[in-house]
């Protein structure tokens, strides 16, 4: 609004309205936008791409944590 750029004000207003919705997964949306901007602005940044792929492969190979409470029977969970 300060720079009086109409399309930018409309996009920002729409994004803010979307984030205010109670069912919106805002972290997922923000992460997707950040990844898209990173790939668009820095297409040749191999270091970041390698870090993201390492994080993705680490997440796939990491065993799932046991979510049962201490003292709880695992069969009843």
N, C-alpha and C positions, 0 to 999 in steps of 0.2 A: 504494500500500500504506500510505502514511503517513496518508492521510485515510480509509482503510477503506471505499472505494467499490468494491463488488464488480464492477460492470459495467466500470468504468474499468480495474481491474486485469486483467480478462479480455481486454479489447481490447488493452491494452498488451502483455500476455504473448503474445497471438496475433501481434501486429505484430512483436515482437522475434523470435519463432520463425520468422516468414516471412522476415525479413531474414537470418537465419542460414543459410537454405537456399542451397546453392552456385549454383543456377541462377536465383535471383531477380534481376530487374532493379530493384534497390532505388532507384536514382535516379529511374527513371520512376514507380515507385509513389509515392515521396515527393513528387515534383513534382505528380502527379495529385491527391494528397490536399491539398497546399497550394493548388492552384488551386481545388479544390472548396470548401475552407474560406474562401478569399478571396471567392469568389462568393456563398457562403452568408452570411458575416458582413458583407460590404460590397457589397451588390448595386448600390448607386448610385455606386460609385467609378469615375467615367469616366476619370480620369487613368491609373489602372493598366490599365484595359481598352485604352486607346489605346496605351500602351507595349507591351503584349503583342501587340496586332495589328500594330504597327510592327515588332516583332522578328520576328513570323511572316512578314510580307511581305518584310522584308529577307533572311530566310533563303531564301525561295523565289526571289528575284531574284539572289542572290549566286551567281556561278559556282563550280562544284565545283573544289576544289584538286587539282592534279596530285600524286598520291601516289608517283610514281616517284622513286627515289633519284638524286642527282646522278651523272652519268656512266653511268646505265643507259639502255639503248635502250628507247624507249617502246613499240615494237612487241612486244618480248619480255615486257613486263609484263602 
